[in-house]
Amino acid sequence: MDIIAILYEMGMDVWNIIVGTAMTYFSLDPANDTVPGFTDQISLIKDLTGSISSLVTPLVALLFILAIIRECTGVSNDMLPRVVAMSVVKYLIALALVSSPLWVMQNVSSAASGVTGLVSGKTTGDAYKMDSDLIDMEGVKADIDKNIESIPGIAEIITTDTTWGDFFGGAMSVVVAYFIFLVTGVAFIFIAIVCSLSVLNIALHRILKPLIILPFTAIALAAAAGGPEEHRITFSFIKTYVTFILTGAAMLICISFGSGLALMIAEPLKEMGEEFNSIGTVLASSLSMLVTPIMISSLVAGSDRLVTQAFG
């Protein structure tokens, strides 16, 4: 039984460590915060963002000229000064934005991360951790020991109406319960590793996605100097970046919700298992452990797709 307990403890430790790391990545602002393990890479990306900015200034002028030509075509002489003035204002704004793309996105990222920070303050803690509340190891052991004690001895079989069928039936019940508990313990470690790595992978993508598009900020901001069609490029870029940041808030909510739901399911399962023999107790307890990481990782993956579709 000690070996089985170790298996479950190892699975819970793996889950707690990996998902704990993911929780940190979910709440970080990639443009402003120090991201563990990515310090040098983020520094390189920020330098690249500034370097591309210096190359985009001619693009702003080109878009401004094209916008002037397009917007002034067919405009009456009375409206022409107003159109030109508005185009000049857009050009100056775009030029200012392009000169400081990192500053612009850091402020955008900070505003979006405010939502994630608010959620993080209410959902962080030990809610994501798996512990003995999900499985009553001592209770399962006591139930199996009780069944072992109920197996009739040879003397009892000889002197009473107890049959060898009762002996083998009781013995098989205990052996099957131990076997199921061992198999589910091994399965739990595998599921805990796979599901926790899935959550960590999504958390890393939540950090990497905005960083990947960050160097192209200047190009997107340069489009502000153009007409309405070019403005959509700027708006779409900022919306995409904000969406990547906001996914962190949705994922934190899902982890908190999934953890609470797992505890709600665990208690009825334990009560159901107590109505049966040791096999039923083992199955009910093991099921609550196996379902928890699957449920949480599925909710996190679903939230990523949901937020992307909602703002896409």
DODO-542997 format. One line per 10 residues: number of its first residue (from 1); for each residue x, y, z of N, C-alpha, C. Coordinates in Angstrom, 3 decimals. Example, Ala and Ser with C-alpha at 12.3 -4.5 7.8 and 13.67 -1.06 7.14 Angstrom:
2
1 = 13.190/-5.690/7.800/12.300/-4.500/7.800/13.200/-3.300/7.800; 12.850/-2.250/7.080/13.670/-1.060/7.140/12.900/0.030/7.870
//
This chain:
312
1 = 0.823/-1.206/0.000/0.000/0.000/0.000/0.858/1.257/0.000; 2.047/1.168/0.654/2.937/2.323/0.693/3.411/2.706/-0.704; 3.655/1.707/-1.553/4.095/1.967/-2.917/3.010/2.725/-3.684; 1.760/2.312/-3.491/0.640/2.970/-4.174/0.510/4.416/-3.692; 0.668/4.634/-2.385/0.597/5.994/-1.835/1.694/6.867/-2.424; 2.886/6.301/-2.594/4.001/7.049/-3.187/3.684/7.445/-4.631; 3.053/6.532/-5.366/2.688/6.827/-6.750/1.763/8.046/-6.824; 0.749/8.050/-5.971/-0.189/9.175/-5.976/0.482/10.466/-5.501; 1.349/10.365/-4.500/2.041/11.553/-4.008/2.969/12.129/-5.076; 3.649/11.246/-5.810/4.513/11.709/-6.899/3.703/12.421/-7.972
11 = 2.557/11.848/-8.332/1.704/12.474/-9.333/1.216/13.840/-8.890; 0.816/13.945/-7.615/0.345/15.234/-7.099/1.483/16.251/-7.049; 2.675/15.815/-6.667/3.826/16.733/-6.618/4.175/17.251/-8.010; 4.168/16.356/-8.996/4.461/16.768/-10.377/3.436/17.794/-10.850; 2.171/17.512/-10.600/1.097/18.441/-10.994/1.268/19.795/-10.313; 1.505/19.799/-9.008/1.610/21.049/-8.252/2.788/21.897/-8.714; 3.915/21.251/-9.017/5.107/21.995/-9.437/4.914/22.602/-10.825; 4.482/21.787/-11.779/4.363/22.259/-13.165/3.234/23.270/-13.315; 2.075/22.980/-12.735/0.953/23.920/-12.843/1.239/25.192/-12.044; 1.981/25.071/-10.945/2.385/26.268/-10.200/3.234/27.193/-11.058
21 = 4.131/26.607/-11.861/4.928/27.405/-12.798/4.032/28.051/-13.855; 3.061/27.293/-14.349/2.124/27.819/-15.353/1.312/28.991/-14.786; 0.910/28.889/-13.520/0.147/29.963/-12.887/0.936/31.268/-12.895; 2.239/31.167/-12.712/3.087/32.365/-12.762/3.075/32.988/-14.150; 3.190/32.159/-15.179/3.208/32.661/-16.553/1.852/33.246/-16.968; 0.761/32.695/-16.418/-0.562/33.211/-16.762/-0.756/34.653/-16.303; -0.120/35.026/-15.210/-0.352/36.343/-14.615/0.697/37.386/-14.979; 1.730/36.999/-15.726/2.794/37.944/-16.064/2.435/38.799/-17.272; 2.981/40.016/-17.278/2.868/40.921/-18.424/4.160/40.794/-19.224; 4.131/40.152/-20.394/5.374/39.861/-21.120/6.135/41.100/-21.582
31 = 5.429/42.223/-21.748/6.094/43.431/-22.238/6.731/44.248/-21.121; 6.318/44.013/-19.882/6.807/44.829/-18.768/7.466/44.024/-17.654; 6.973/42.824/-17.387/7.494/42.034/-16.274/8.713/41.211/-16.696; 9.461/40.798/-15.700/10.568/39.872/-15.926/10.010/38.459/-15.957; 10.154/37.803/-17.090/9.612/36.458/-17.262/10.714/35.433/-16.991; 10.584/34.619/-15.949/11.624/33.627/-15.627/11.928/32.713/-16.808; 13.208/32.594/-17.121/13.637/31.715/-18.199/13.677/32.367/-19.565; 13.172/33.604/-19.666/13.110/34.249/-20.980/13.711/35.659/-20.955; 14.548/35.953/-19.981/15.093/37.309/-19.822/15.889/37.747/-21.046; 16.825/36.921/-21.482/17.664/37.277/-22.631/16.849/37.346/-23.913
41 = 15.913/36.429/-24.091/15.097/36.417/-25.302/14.205/37.656/-25.387; 13.623/38.040/-24.262/12.762/39.225/-24.255/13.576/40.481/-24.510; 14.770/40.541/-23.955/15.650/41.682/-24.208/15.977/41.788/-25.694; 16.231/40.647/-26.333/16.510/40.636/-27.771/15.303/41.115/-28.569; 14.109/40.653/-28.189/12.890/41.048/-28.891/12.645/42.551/-28.766; 12.886/43.098/-27.584/12.701/44.541/-27.389/13.702/45.342/-28.221; 14.937/44.855/-28.294/15.936/45.527/-29.141/15.527/45.454/-30.608; 15.003/44.316/-31.012/14.560/44.146/-32.393/13.382/45.062/-32.711; 12.510/45.261/-31.730/11.357/46.154/-31.909/11.830/47.573/-32.195; 12.849/48.025/-31.433/13.398/49.367/-31.655/14.123/49.475/-32.983
51 = 14.828/48.414/-33.386/15.573/48.448/-34.652/14.636/48.536/-35.846; 13.559/47.766/-35.819/12.588/47.806/-36.924/11.917/49.173/-36.990; 11.742/49.802/-35.835/11.106/51.116/-35.791/11.852/52.132/-36.644; 13.172/52.109/-36.588/13.965/53.078/-37.350/13.864/52.856/-38.853; 13.471/51.639/-39.267/13.353/51.343/-40.692/11.969/51.646/-41.250; 11.008/51.892/-40.355/9.614/52.031/-40.779/9.236/53.475/-41.077; 10.059/54.442/-40.653/9.724/55.863/-40.861/9.409/56.188/-42.320; 10.181/55.696/-43.290/9.813/55.966/-44.696/8.443/55.400/-45.070; 8.046/54.274/-44.441/6.735/53.684/-44.722/5.619/54.616/-44.268; 5.838/55.312/-43.153/4.843/56.271/-42.669/4.647/57.380/-43.684
61 = 5.759/57.883/-44.211/5.677/58.957/-45.209/4.971/58.471/-46.474; 5.272/57.243/-46.896/4.641/56.695/-48.097/3.137/56.548/-47.908; 2.737/56.006/-46.773/1.301/55.849/-46.499/0.608/57.201/-46.396; 1.298/58.190/-45.864/0.742/59.541/-45.768/0.495/60.123/-47.161; 1.470/59.951/-48.037/1.328/60.476/-49.414/0.180/59.781/-50.139; 0.110/58.453/-49.998/-0.965/57.715/-50.651/-2.328/58.117/-50.091; -2.383/58.349/-48.780/-3.639/58.765/-48.171/-4.065/60.141/-48.655; -3.100/61.041/-48.785/-3.393/62.403/-49.284/-3.973/62.330/-50.696; -3.314/61.537/-51.535/-3.766/61.420/-52.931/-5.168/60.828/-52.997; -5.391/59.778/-52.218/-6.671/59.077/-52.258/-7.796/59.918/-51.665
71 = -7.532/60.589/-50.561/-8.586/61.320/-49.875/-8.871/62.678/-50.500; -7.879/63.215/-51.200/-8.090/64.535/-51.822/-8.710/64.431/-53.214; -8.689/63.231/-53.761/-9.264/63.042/-55.091/-10.778/63.231/-55.039; -11.268/64.136/-55.842/-12.715/64.372/-55.915/-13.264/65.231/-54.796; -12.395/65.783/-53.955/-12.851/66.629/-52.848/-12.963/68.071/-53.334; -13.997/68.752/-52.899/-14.197/70.145/-53.303/-13.111/71.036/-52.706; -12.932/72.197/-53.321/-11.895/73.121/-52.858/-12.164/73.598/-51.433; -13.430/73.667/-51.034/-13.763/74.124/-49.688/-13.339/73.110/-48.631; -13.459/71.842/-48.961/-13.142/70.779/-47.995/-11.678/70.358/-48.030; -10.957/70.758/-49.083/-9.587/70.307/-49.278/-8.662/70.654/-48.101
81 = -8.683/71.907/-47.601/-7.794/72.212/-46.460/-8.077/71.339/-45.246; -9.346/71.072/-44.983/-9.706/70.249/-43.832/-9.193/68.830/-43.996; -9.349/68.258/-45.185/-8.884/66.894/-45.451/-7.373/66.802/-45.304; -6.681/67.810/-45.866/-5.218/67.820/-45.781/-4.769/67.945/-44.324; -5.447/68.812/-43.567/-5.083/69.013/-42.163/-5.262/67.735/-41.366; -6.364/67.025/-41.609/-6.602/65.769/-40.888/-5.553/64.722/-41.241; -5.166/64.696/-42.514/-4.142/63.743/-42.940/-2.797/64.062/-42.294; -2.489/65.351/-42.193/-1.235/65.766/-41.548/-1.230/65.366/-40.075; -2.383/65.559/-39.404/-2.487/65.174/-37.988/-2.264/63.667/-37.828; -2.897/62.896/-38.710/-2.714/61.443/-38.649/-1.258/61.071/-38.889
91 = -0.620/61.773/-39.812/0.785/61.506/-40.115/1.666/61.781/-38.897; 1.425/62.906/-38.233/2.232/63.270/-37.062/2.009/62.278/-35.915; 0.750/61.870/-35.743/0.458/60.887/-34.687/1.151/59.561/-34.989; 1.021/59.104/-36.234/1.657/57.842/-36.629/3.164/57.923/-36.471; 3.726/59.069/-36.830/5.179/59.253/-36.723/5.620/59.178/-35.262; 4.814/59.778/-34.382/5.135/59.741/-32.953/5.029/58.321/-32.411; 4.009/57.596/-32.833/3.827/56.223/-32.369/4.950/55.313/-32.861; 5.311/55.484/-34.126/6.349/54.639/-34.714/7.714/54.890/-34.068; 7.924/56.095/-33.586/9.208/56.412/-32.958/9.362/55.742/-31.593; 8.247/55.350/-30.989/8.310/54.694/-29.665/7.357/53.503/-29.613
101 = 7.547/52.512/-30.466/6.608/51.380/-30.517/6.593/50.558/-29.224; 7.765/50.391/-28.618/7.829/49.597/-27.399/7.073/50.291/-26.261; 7.229/51.608/-26.173/6.508/52.370/-25.144/5.000/52.246/-25.337; 4.559/52.311/-26.595/3.131/52.197/-26.892/2.599/50.843/-26.443; 3.296/49.769/-26.816/2.800/48.433/-26.512/2.949/48.096/-25.025; 3.941/48.684/-24.373/4.065/48.473/-22.936/2.874/49.067/-22.190; 2.402/50.214/-22.657/1.229/50.830/-22.038/-0.045/50.050/-22.363; -0.151/49.589/-23.612/-1.300/48.760/-23.988/-1.291/47.466/-23.180; -0.116/46.858/-23.073/0.018/45.605/-22.346/-0.276/45.799/-20.860; 0.172/46.922/-20.318/-0.073/47.202/-18.905/-1.561/47.366/-18.619
111 = -2.266/48.044/-19.526/-3.716/48.237/-19.350/-4.452/46.900/-19.411; -4.085/46.068/-20.389/-4.738/44.761/-20.527/-4.384/43.846/-19.357; -3.147/43.944/-18.889/-2.709/43.097/-17.783/-3.373/43.484/-16.464; -3.939/44.701/-16.430/-4.662/45.100/-15.227/-5.818/44.162/-14.944; -6.485/43.696/-16.013/-7.586/42.743/-15.854/-7.056/41.413/-15.329; -5.946/40.958/-15.925/-5.349/39.698/-15.486/-4.864/39.796/-14.044; -4.290/40.964/-13.690/-3.820/41.157/-12.322/-4.959/41.117/-11.319; -6.100/41.703/-11.706/-7.277/41.681/-10.829/-7.754/40.251/-10.593; -7.815/39.483/-11.677/-8.238/38.082/-11.564/-7.214/37.275/-10.773; -5.931/37.536/-11.040/-4.864/36.805/-10.359/-4.924/37.021/-8.851
121 = -5.250/38.248/-8.440/-5.324/38.543/-7.014/-6.416/37.777/-6.298; -7.432/37.356/-7.047/-8.556/36.648/-6.440/-8.502/35.139/-6.653; -7.611/34.684/-7.556/-7.578/33.246/-7.865/-6.264/32.577/-7.496; -5.213/33.354/-7.221/-3.943/32.724/-6.886/-4.001/32.111/-5.498; -2.988/31.355/-5.165/-2.979/30.628/-3.900/-2.781/29.150/-4.175; -3.348/28.336/-3.347/-3.176/26.892/-3.472/-4.381/26.198/-4.093; -5.265/26.983/-4.738/-6.495/26.388/-5.275/-6.194/25.323/-6.323; -5.120/25.514/-7.083/-4.810/24.587/-8.170/-4.154/23.301/-7.672; -3.687/23.303/-6.426/-2.913/22.169/-5.929/-3.787/20.956/-5.651; -3.237/19.796/-5.949/-3.896/18.537/-5.639/-3.321/17.998/-4.336
131 = -4.203/17.578/-3.438/-3.743/17.040/-2.160/-4.630/15.878/-1.732; -4.432/15.462/-0.499/-5.139/14.281/0.010/-6.643/14.489/0.161; -7.115/15.749/0.001/-8.562/15.980/0.083/-9.306/15.259/-1.043; -8.600/15.014/-2.142/-9.232/14.365/-3.285/-9.271/12.846/-3.155; -8.436/12.312/-2.297/-8.415/10.853/-2.134/-8.120/10.524/-0.669; -8.993/9.767/-0.078/-8.833/9.369/1.328/-8.005/8.088/1.379; -6.674/8.256/1.321/-5.796/7.100/1.265/-5.936/6.222/2.510; -6.021/6.868/3.681/-6.158/6.103/4.919/-7.501/5.371/4.967; -8.546/6.040/4.473/-9.859/5.406/4.452/-9.895/4.199/3.533; -9.253/4.344/2.362/-9.195/3.213/1.422/-8.413/2.054/2.037
141 = -7.289/2.379/2.679/-6.473/1.343/3.308/-7.249/0.637/4.410; -7.972/1.425/5.211/-8.760/0.832/6.297/-9.859/-0.070/5.751; -10.463/0.348/4.631/-11.532/-0.456/4.038/-10.982/-1.773/3.500; -9.811/-1.723/2.874/-9.203/-2.954/2.357/-8.787/-3.866/3.509; -8.207/-3.273/4.579/-7.817/-4.064/5.746/-9.036/-4.737/6.379; -10.147/-4.005/6.374/-11.377/-4.570/6.919/-11.822/-5.782/6.113; -11.691/-5.694/4.786/-12.058/-6.821/3.925/-11.101/-8.001/4.116; -9.823/-7.685/4.378/-8.856/-8.758/4.622/-9.222/-9.514/5.892; -9.611/-8.747/6.922/-9.994/-9.381/8.185/-11.253/-10.230/8.055; -12.092/-9.853/7.067/-13.345/-10.610/6.901/-13.163/-11.899/6.109
151 = -11.973/-12.100/5.524/-11.727/-13.345/4.788/-11.659/-14.503/5.783; -12.454/-15.524/5.606/-12.471/-16.637/6.581/-11.168/-17.433/6.548; -10.735/-17.875/7.729/-9.542/-18.701/7.824/-9.875/-20.163/7.558; -8.828/-20.991/7.469/-9.029/-22.423/7.194/-9.817/-23.084/8.323; -9.488/-22.712/9.565/-10.195/-23.302/10.713/-11.668/-22.949/10.673; -11.973/-21.724/10.295/-13.373/-21.286/10.209/-14.111/-22.051/9.123; -13.433/-22.306/8.007/-14.062/-23.049/6.908/-14.375/-24.483/7.338; -13.450/-25.062/8.122/-13.626/-26.452/8.541/-14.720/-26.591/9.591; -14.772/-25.654/10.511/-15.675/-25.791/11.664/-17.037/-25.141/11.479; -17.204/-24.336/10.425/-18.488/-23.638/10.221/-19.017/-23.923/8.824
161 = -20.113/-23.249/8.528/-20.726/-23.421/7.198/-20.030/-22.596/6.119; -18.995/-21.873/6.505/-18.259/-21.063/5.533/-17.591/-21.962/4.503; -17.638/-21.573/3.255/-17.087/-22.403/2.170/-15.797/-21.810/1.627; -15.118/-22.640/0.840/-13.906/-22.142/0.170/-14.247/-21.043/-0.827; -15.480/-21.062/-1.319/-15.899/-19.988/-2.233/-15.881/-18.637/-1.544; -16.279/-18.605/-0.246/-16.216/-17.358/0.526/-14.769/-16.895/0.691; -13.882/-17.879/0.907/-12.463/-17.545/1.087/-11.874/-16.942/-0.195; -12.074/-17.675/-1.300/-11.500/-17.187/-2.561/-12.188/-15.897/-3.047; -13.499/-15.786/-2.773/-14.210/-14.571/-3.162/-13.683/-13.351/-2.428; -13.476/-13.508/-1.104/-12.929/-12.407/-0.317/-11.500/-12.075/-0.711
171 = -10.696/-13.134/-0.936/-9.295/-12.921/-1.318/-9.201/-12.238/-2.674; -10.022/-12.667/-3.623/-10.009/-12.053/-4.953/-10.448/-10.592/-4.901; -11.397/-10.299/-4.029/-11.863/-8.924/-3.877/-10.723/-8.008/-3.431; -9.939/-8.488/-2.487/-8.812/-7.696/-1.985/-7.722/-7.569/-3.047; -7.406/-8.694/-3.703/-6.357/-8.670/-4.738/-6.739/-7.731/-5.877; -7.988/-7.824/-6.330/-8.458/-6.956/-7.419/-8.423/-5.493/-6.984; -8.811/-5.209/-5.728/-8.789/-3.826/-5.228/-7.370/-3.277/-5.237; -6.407/-4.075/-4.746/-5.002/-3.656/-4.769/-4.518/-3.439/-6.201; -4.862/-4.349/-7.079/-4.423/-4.261/-8.476/-4.987/-2.998/-9.140; -6.281/-2.746/-8.931/-6.901/-1.550/-9.516/-6.243/-0.288/-8.967
181 = -5.973/-0.281/-7.662/-5.356/0.886/-7.044/-3.947/1.113/-7.596; -3.212/0.021/-7.830/-1.854/0.127/-8.380/-1.901/0.658/-9.811; -2.791/0.088/-10.621/-2.899/0.506/-12.025/-3.330/1.971/-12.130; -4.328/2.369/-11.333/-4.793/3.758/-11.387/-3.723/4.714/-10.850; -2.891/4.229/-9.911/-1.790/5.063/-9.422/-0.787/5.360/-10.522; -0.434/4.331/-11.294/0.479/4.518/-12.429/-0.177/5.411/-13.487; -1.467/5.159/-13.744/-2.190/5.976/-14.729/-2.275/7.427/-14.278; -2.431/7.632/-12.966/-2.532/8.998/-12.447/-1.244/9.781/-12.680; -0.093/9.127/-12.463/1.185/9.816/-12.719/1.277/10.232/-14.181; 0.931/9.310/-15.075/0.983/9.605/-16.508/0.038/10.754/-16.865
191 = -1.202/10.690/-16.367/-2.192/11.731/-16.673/-1.770/13.071/-16.074; -1.243/13.048/-14.845/-0.806/14.284/-14.190/0.314/14.955/-14.978; 1.261/14.148/-15.477/2.370/14.704/-16.261/1.869/15.295/-17.574; 1.057/14.528/-18.301/0.568/14.976/-19.607/-0.301/16.229/-19.463; -1.237/16.212/-18.520/-2.163/17.340/-18.361/-1.464/18.586/-17.841; -0.528/18.413/-16.896/0.193/19.576/-16.371/1.097/20.188/-17.437; 1.727/19.344/-18.256/2.549/19.863/-19.358/1.682/20.567/-20.395; 0.453/20.086/-20.584/-0.476/20.759/-21.494/-0.811/22.158/-20.986; -1.074/22.267/-19.677/-1.358/23.577/-19.082/-0.136/24.490/-19.193; 1.049/23.950/-18.925/2.280/24.746/-19.021/2.536/25.196/-20.459
201 = 2.258/24.312/-21.414/2.432/24.653/-22.828/1.530/25.830/-23.220; 0.285/25.810/-22.757/-0.640/26.907/-23.051/-0.158/28.190/-22.380; 0.366/28.074/-21.157/0.874/29.244/-20.442/2.067/29.857/-21.167; 2.953/29.003/-21.677/4.114/29.499/-22.417/3.689/30.180/-23.718; 2.689/29.612/-24.382/2.186/30.239/-25.603/1.562/31.595/-25.292; 0.948/31.701/-24.121/0.347/32.975/-23.716/1.432/34.054/-23.563; 2.653/33.648/-23.199/3.781/34.575/-23.096/4.419/34.810/-24.464; 4.567/33.731/-25.227/5.326/33.808/-26.482/4.551/34.512/-27.605; 3.240/34.298/-27.672/2.462/34.883/-28.770/2.591/36.404/-28.857; 2.366/37.144/-27.754/2.536/38.597/-27.861/3.978/39.013/-28.128
211 = 4.934/38.224/-27.617/6.340/38.570/-27.848/6.736/38.359/-29.303; 6.128/37.378/-29.954/6.457/37.099/-31.351/6.009/38.242/-32.265; 4.832/38.819/-31.968/4.336/39.898/-32.838/4.837/41.278/-32.405; 5.441/41.355/-31.213/5.897/42.655/-30.701/6.864/43.384/-31.639; 7.855/42.713/-32.256/8.778/43.429/-33.141/8.105/44.101/-34.342; 6.910/43.647/-34.711/6.224/44.208/-35.878/5.282/45.352/-35.498; 5.401/45.821/-34.251/4.530/46.893/-33.771/4.659/48.143/-34.625; 5.887/48.522/-34.945/6.112/49.757/-35.701/5.416/49.710/-37.058; 5.440/48.567/-37.709/4.787/48.433/-39.019/3.286/48.617/-38.876; 2.706/47.995/-37.826/1.265/48.128/-37.608/0.887/49.562/-37.262
221 = 1.703/50.232/-36.455/1.412/51.616/-36.075/1.592/52.574/-37.245; 2.496/52.216/-38.153/2.702/53.063/-39.331/1.448/53.136/-40.182; 0.641/52.095/-40.143/-0.591/52.066/-40.930/-1.578/53.139/-40.480; -1.381/53.697/-39.278/-2.267/54.761/-38.791/-2.162/56.016/-39.641; -1.085/56.141/-40.418/-0.917/57.312/-41.279/-1.727/57.190/-42.563; -2.244/56.018/-42.857/-2.999/55.794/-44.080/-4.473/56.081/-43.925; -5.257/55.469/-44.795/-6.701/55.669/-44.775/-7.400/54.640/-43.911; -8.726/54.566/-44.036/-9.517/53.644/-43.199/-9.085/52.186/-43.313; -8.723/51.750/-44.520/-8.299/50.356/-44.685/-7.019/50.075/-43.910; -6.092/51.041/-43.928/-4.844/50.867/-43.181/-5.090/50.942/-41.673
231 = -6.078/51.750/-41.282/-6.400/51.858/-39.856/-6.835/50.514/-39.283; -7.487/49.717/-40.110/-7.921/48.403/-39.643/-6.727/47.529/-39.274; -5.621/47.708/-39.976/-4.414/46.934/-39.672/-3.922/47.262/-38.263; -3.873/48.559/-37.960/-3.435/48.993/-36.633/-4.376/48.470/-35.556; -5.676/48.630/-35.788/-6.673/48.181/-34.804/-6.604/46.670/-34.606; -6.488/45.944/-35.699/-6.449/44.488/-35.624/-5.202/44.010/-34.877; -4.088/44.669/-35.085/-2.837/44.295/-34.420/-2.964/44.474/-32.909; -3.448/45.646/-32.503/-3.587/45.930/-31.067/-4.609/44.993/-30.439; -5.718/44.727/-31.153/-6.739/43.818/-30.631/-6.169/42.413/-30.434; -5.376/41.960/-31.393/-4.762/40.633/-31.287/-3.829/40.565/-30.086
241 = -3.035/41.613/-29.902/-2.093/41.645/-28.778/-2.843/41.619/-27.446; -3.888/42.444/-27.348/-4.680/42.496/-26.112/-5.350/41.147/-25.842; -5.803/40.484/-26.900/-6.437/39.171/-26.741/-5.471/38.170/-26.125; -4.219/38.182/-26.592/-3.213/37.278/-26.035/-3.018/37.530/-24.541; -3.041/38.791/-24.137/-2.855/39.117/-22.724/-4.061/38.678/-21.900; -5.262/38.921/-22.429/-6.485/38.621/-21.678/-6.730/37.127/-21.514; -6.137/36.312/-22.375/-6.321/34.863/-22.223/-5.801/34.386/-20.869; -4.806/35.087/-20.339/-4.277/34.711/-19.030/-5.339/34.782/-17.949; -6.170/35.833/-17.989/-7.237/35.984/-16.994/-8.243/34.848/-17.111; -8.614/34.513/-18.347/-9.583/33.429/-18.558/-9.035/32.095/-18.066
251 = -7.743/31.866/-18.285/-7.139/30.604/-17.866/-7.057/30.493/-16.348; -6.750/31.601/-15.674/-6.709/31.591/-14.213/-8.090/31.273/-13.636; -9.117/31.852/-14.240/-10.487/31.582/-13.796/-10.823/30.111/-13.992; -10.435/29.561/-15.131/-10.741/28.157/-15.422/-10.036/27.211/-14.456; -8.786/27.507/-14.101/-8.068/26.655/-13.153/-8.737/26.697/-11.789; -9.109/27.894/-11.357/-9.792/28.030/-10.071/-11.146/27.315/-10.094; -11.881/27.499/-11.182/-13.192/26.866/-11.317/-13.054/25.348/-11.376; -12.088/24.858/-12.156/-11.884/23.413/-12.285/-11.483/22.764/-10.973; -10.642/23.450/-10.190/-10.225/22.912/-8.898/-11.409/22.792/-7.947; -12.243/23.835/-7.918/-13.433/23.791/-7.065/-14.414/22.723/-7.501
261 = -14.577/22.579/-8.804/-15.487/21.564/-9.329/-14.991/20.159/-9.007; -13.669/19.968/-9.063/-13.096/18.654/-8.754/-13.375/18.264/-7.303; -13.263/19.225/-6.387/-13.555/18.946/-4.981/-15.030/18.618/-4.774; -15.902/19.312/-5.536/-17.340/19.030/-5.437/-17.663/17.612/-5.904; -16.948/17.159/-6.933/-17.188/15.815/-7.471/-16.592/14.740/-6.562; -15.457/15.060/-5.924/-14.746/14.060/-5.129/-15.584/13.556/-3.958; -16.281/14.452/-3.280/-17.033/14.050/-2.100/-18.163/13.072/-2.426; -19.015/13.357/-3.421/-20.057/12.371/-3.778/-19.481/11.035/-4.235; -18.335/11.083/-4.921/-17.714/9.829/-5.353/-17.280/8.992/-4.151; -16.720/9.659/-3.145/-16.315/8.927/-1.943/-17.526/8.285/-1.274
271 = -18.610/9.055/-1.159/-19.822/8.522/-0.538/-20.390/7.348/-1.325; -20.308/7.450/-2.652/-20.801/6.363/-3.492/-19.949/5.111/-3.300; -18.628/5.301/-3.210/-17.737/4.161/-3.051/-17.939/3.438/-1.734; -18.311/4.186/-0.695/-18.521/3.582/0.611/-19.710/2.627/0.633; -20.600/2.746/-0.346/-21.771/1.871/-0.402/-21.426/0.493/-0.956; -20.216/0.376/-1.535/-19.818/-0.902/-2.133/-18.670/-1.502/-1.328; -18.078/-2.569/-1.861/-16.947/-3.192/-1.195/-15.674/-2.409/-1.465; -14.536/-2.995/-1.139/-13.254/-2.303/-1.288/-12.977/-1.920/-2.740; -13.447/-2.728/-3.688/-13.243/-2.402/-5.098/-13.970/-1.105/-5.449; -15.209/-0.962/-4.967/-15.966/0.264/-5.219/-15.305/1.468/-4.582
281 = -14.765/1.303/-3.373/-14.070/2.403/-2.701/-12.845/2.839/-3.479; -12.071/1.868/-3.954/-10.859/2.173/-4.723/-11.216/2.871/-6.031; -12.210/2.361/-6.724/-12.598/2.959/-8.004/-13.079/4.393/-7.821; -13.906/4.627/-6.801/-14.445/5.965/-6.573/-13.337/6.953/-6.217; -12.415/6.533/-5.337/-11.318/7.409/-4.930/-10.365/7.686/-6.087; -10.051/6.649/-6.847/-9.132/6.815/-7.977/-9.741/7.698/-9.060; -11.033/7.547/-9.281/-11.699/8.321/-10.328/-11.617/9.813/-10.048; -11.776/10.199/-8.781/-11.703/11.625/-8.437/-10.315/12.179/-8.721; -9.278/11.368/-8.546/-7.909/11.810/-8.831/-7.648/11.894/-10.321; -8.156/10.925/-11.071/-7.905/10.897/-12.509/-8.660/12.006/-13.242
291 = -9.852/12.329/-12.751/-10.703/13.310/-13.440/-10.178/14.736/-13.271; -9.597/15.038/-12.104/-9.212/16.415/-11.782/-8.241/17.027/-12.791; -7.076/16.427/-13.074/-6.156/17.058/-14.037/-6.734/17.126/-15.446; -7.512/16.107/-15.824/-8.129/16.125/-17.156/-9.120/17.277/-17.270; -9.914/17.459/-16.230/-10.929/18.515/-16.229/-10.284/19.899/-16.303; -9.261/20.134/-15.480/-8.629/21.449/-15.431/-7.920/21.769/-16.747; -7.159/20.813/-17.271/-6.430/21.062/-18.521/-7.393/21.278/-19.685; -8.514/20.581/-19.689/-9.510/20.760/-20.748/-10.143/22.144/-20.674; -10.447/22.601/-19.466/-11.029/23.941/-19.289/-10.048/25.020/-19.735; -8.772/24.847/-19.407/-7.762/25.833/-19.800/-7.625/25.893/-21.314
301 = -7.556/24.720/-21.953/-7.459/24.679/-23.417/-8.690/25.295/-24.060; -9.864/25.014/-23.499/-11.100/25.578/-24.043/-11.170/27.077/-23.888; -10.664/27.608/-22.773/-10.696/29.062/-22.553/-9.802/29.785/-23.553; -8.678/29.164/-23.889/-7.788/29.762/-24.891/-8.484/29.938/-26.221; -9.182/28.895/-26.657/-9.913/28.969/-27.931/-11.087/29.936/-27.837; -11.781/29.939/-26.703/-12.956/30.782/-26.538/-12.611/32.262/-26.596; -11.569/32.666/-25.876/-11.162/34.076/-25.874/-10.686/34.498/-27.258; -9.937/33.625/-27.909/-9.444/33.941/-29.253/-10.601/34.130/-30.231; -11.611/33.268/-30.150/-12.762/33.391/-31.036/-13.600/34.622/-30.684; -13.725/34.931/-29.414/-14.550/36.061/-28.980/-13.970/37.387/-29.469
311 = -12.634/37.508/-29.484/-12.003/38.752/-29.886/-11.392/38.670/-31.275; -11.571/37.505/-31.914/-10.949/37.320/-33.228/-11.716/38.000/-34.326
//
